[in-house]
Amino acid sequence: RLFGRPGPGFSNQLQKRLIKRVKHLVGYNDCCSREKLIEDGDELVLMDVEHYGFGDVRSREEYLAWANIDVDKKRCNNIKWCNNGDLL
């Protein structure tokens, strides 16, 4: 992984905010809860966030299971349907 490494072009402020936004949507509360983002001065990450979420097809928990994301262990695991190129 190159993100966060020192050097030219490996990461910038836009990428860092984008990652915080995704982590907020997924539910990484230790770094990216609404309160933590505001406290850290990153409230820009929350702009229009109510318009972008999981939708109404599945719950957050169903999405995390479908995408094989373990928020507690902070891991994105192997997704067989993605690697095989066959969606469901």
Secondary structure, 3 states (H helix, E strand, C coil): CCCCCCCCCCCCHHHHHHHHHHHHHHCCHHHHCHHHHHHCCCHHHHCCHHHCCCCCCCCHHHHHHHHCEECCCCEECCCHHHHHCCCC
